[in-house]
Amino acid sequence: MSTFSFSEQQCLDFVELSPQAVGAHDWPAWRDLFARYSLVEDPVGALPCVRRPGDDPEREPLARFYRTFIAPNAVSFEVHRDTVCGQHVWRDLDIHITLPSGASVVTPTHLCYELVEEAGQLRIFRLAAYWELLTTARSQSGGAGALWRMLREMGPRGVAGYMRGLGGVGDKGKGRVTALQRRLDAGQPLDDLFTGAVDAPVTLDAQAKLLSIDAFREQVREVRLSKLLAAGQYVSATAQINWRDQELHGVALFRLHPASLAVESLDFYCQPRPASE
């Protein structure tokens, strides 16, 4: 069984290569960051963009994604916090996009890089961007040109798959997450907000700790959530928690049942606040 041997700093340095390549419109450099088999979910909820070994580098889905959403735009990242949990690097950030029309869009995002080792090098296995497609689409101008570019590069089926990102748990899902936090604050029961499908639905990833709902209530003294974003059947949130009197910061990820909105799982990707902050 292989082990992941890269340090936290190596992971951070590696993922920073992605916005650098995007900002420079360097397609070969950006492509080379991905594993031979990899996927991009941008946004989560849309049909994933899957890269497979042997794909034509100019015709593969990753190339079509790049030409549709990166090449025509000026893109920069305003990172507020990075969190490294094993092979996952989470970035709490705002993505600034200037469209060909000159219009600017700011997209609040929680971005997850799931890394793997391939031939002794770090590579991206999965890039998952949690942001709200409907909210961002409403703020854009020049939609006709963007739609034509999507149809040209992705085809009707690809556009239909991307538009799946308009669905999901939405504001009602965010309301369910807010209700959970209120219950925690008031010391009220949580069980009916979860599906009950698994015995330990809560994960503290940094500590590799699985918790039942009762253990979660006993060990986690405080949860503060902000920047709630609904993407697909997930709600992500900037999180601050007090676990066994240790203050942790990062991202909380709620997976909700698409119909009942009951919480199927809750994963905290959190670390102690750096001493420099």
N, C-alpha and C positions, 0 to 999 in steps of 0.2 A: 504494500500500500504506500503510495507516494505521499510526501508531506510538502506543505507549502512553506518555502524557506525564505521568503522575502520579508524584509523589515517594513514597518509602518511607513518610514520615510521613503523607502524605495517605491512603495505602492503610490504614495502621494506624488512623488516626482514623475512616476509613469503616467498617471491619469492626467497630469497637467499637460502632457504632450498632446492630448486630444483637443482642448480649446486652442492651443497654439497652432495646430495644423488647420483647424477650422477657420481661425482668424486669418491665416495666411492663404487660405484657399488651396492648400496643398493636398490634393486628393491621394497621391501615392503614399505620402507620409501617414495620412489618416487611415487609409485602408490597412497599412502594415501594422497598425496597433491592434487589429482584431485577430482572434484565433481563426484557424482554418475553418472550423465550424463555429459560428457565432450568430447572435441575434440582437437586433435593435428593436426596442419597444419605445417609440417616441411619437406620440405619447402612449403610455400604458393604456390598454383598452382598445387601441387600434390593432389591426392585424400585424403581427411581428414581421420585421424584415429579416429574412434568414439567409445567411451566407453559408455555402457548402463547399467542401474541397472540390477543386476542379472547375469552379465557376469562372466564366470569362470575366476578367477584371473590369471590362468596360460595359458589360451587359448584365452583370449579376445584380440582385436586388439592392445590395449595399451601394452600388454605383448609381442606380436609379434614385435611391433615397438622397444621395449626396447631390446629384444634379438638380433634384427637385427643390430641396429645402436648404441647402448650404451654399452651393455655387452662386446662385443669383443674389444672395443677400450678404450684408455685412453683419457678422455675429460676434458678440463678445459676452464674456461671463463675468458677473459681479458676485464673487463667492463670499458668503457670510460665515460659513463654518464647514470644515471637513471633518469627517468621522471615519475612522478605519476600524472595522471589526473583522478580523481574519482576512478572508479573500474579498470582502465587500468594502468598497470606498463610497461613502455617501457625501454628496455635496449639497448643502443648503444654499441656494443661489437664486439670482435673477438673471435671466437671459435677455440681453438687449439685441434686438434685431432691427436693422434698417433695410426696408424693402426696396426693390428697384424703383418704385414710385417716389421714394424719398421719405415715406411714412415710417415712423418708428414705433416699435412694439416692445413692451417690457413684460416678460412672462415669468411670474414666480414659479419656481421649480424645485423639486427634490430629485436629485439625479443619483442613480446607483450604478456603479461600475462593479460587476462581478468578474474577478480576475482569475486567470489560470496560468499555469506554467507550461510553456510549449517550447520544446527544444532548448530548455534552460533559460528562456526569456519570458518576461511578463507579457501577457496578451489579454485583451478584453474578450471574455466569453459572452457576457450579456451586458448591454447598456439599456437601462430602464429609466425613462424620464417620466416622472409623475407631475403632470401639469394639466390644466383644464382647457381642452381644445375649444369648447363652445365659448368660454369667456374670451379666449384670445382671438377667435374668429370674429367675434362681435366688434373687437377693437381695431380690426385691420381695414385698410382701404386697398383698392386695386385688386379685389377678389377675383375678377374675371380673368386677369392675366395669370394669377396663381393657379386657378382652376385649369386653364388651358395647359399650363406647364405640367401640372399633375397628370392630366389625361395623356399628354404626349409621352411622358416618361414612364408612367405607371400603368396606363391603360385603364379602361372602365372598371375591371375587376380589382385592380390595385387601388383605385380611388375609392371604390365601395368598401374595401377592407380598411382603408385609412379612416373613412368616415364612421366606422364603428366606434371610434374614439369619442364621438359626440354623445354616445349613450353612457350607461353605467349608473352608479348609485347616486351621483349628483349631490344636490343640496340636501336631500333627505338623508343620504348617507352621512354627510357632515353633521346633520342634526343628531343622528344616532351617536356619533362620537362625542359630541358636546354633552348629550344626556349621560353618557358613561362617566365623563369627567365630573359632572355635577353630582352624580350618585357617589362617586369616590369622595368628593369633598364633604358630602353630608353624611358619610358613613352608612349609606344605604346599600341593600343587596344588589349584586351585579348579575347573578346567575341568569335571570330571564333575558338579559341583553346578549348573552352568548348562545350559540346553537346547542352546546352540550355534546357535540359530536366527538370531542377528544377530551381526555382527562386533564391534559396540561396545555391549554391553548395560548399561554403567554410565554414568550421567549425574551430573555435578556441576552442578546447575542454576544455582547462583549464578554460576558461571563459564562457563555454557553450554558445558561441556566434555564431549564424548563420549569414553569410554575403552573400549579392549578389556580383556579380563581381564588380559592381561600388563601393559598400561600401568597398570591399576588397582593391581596388586601393586607395581609399581615406584614409582608416585607417591604412593600413600596408605600412609604409614608405620604408622599405627595407627588402629584403629576400635574405639570403645567404644559398645556398645548397651545400652540399658535400656528398661524399660516396653514390652515387646513386646506388641502387640495384633494379633489375627487377625480380619480382617473380609473376608468373601468370599474371593477368591483372593489377597488381599494380607496381608502382615504389615508393620505400621508399627512404628517404634522411635525413641525418643529417641536421638540420635546425637551423638557427639563424634569427629571425625576429624582426623588430621594429614596434610594434603595439601601436599606440597612444603614441609614445615617450617612450615606455617601451620595454627594450630589453628582448626577450624571447629565450630560447634554448630548443631543443628537437628533435622531429622527425616529418617530413612531409610525408603524405601518399597520393599519387595520384592514383585514380582508373581511368583507361583508357578504352575506348571502344576497344574491341579486334580487330576490323577491321579498323575503322577510326583513332584510337588512340586519339580521342578527349577526353578531361578531363571530366569525369562524376562527380567526386567529389574530393575535396581536403581538407584533415583534418590535422590540426596542433595539435600535442600533445606536448605542450611546457609549460615551466615554467620560471619565472625569474631566472637569474643566481644567485646561492647562494653567500652570502656575503663573504664566505670563499675562493671563487675562485679568 
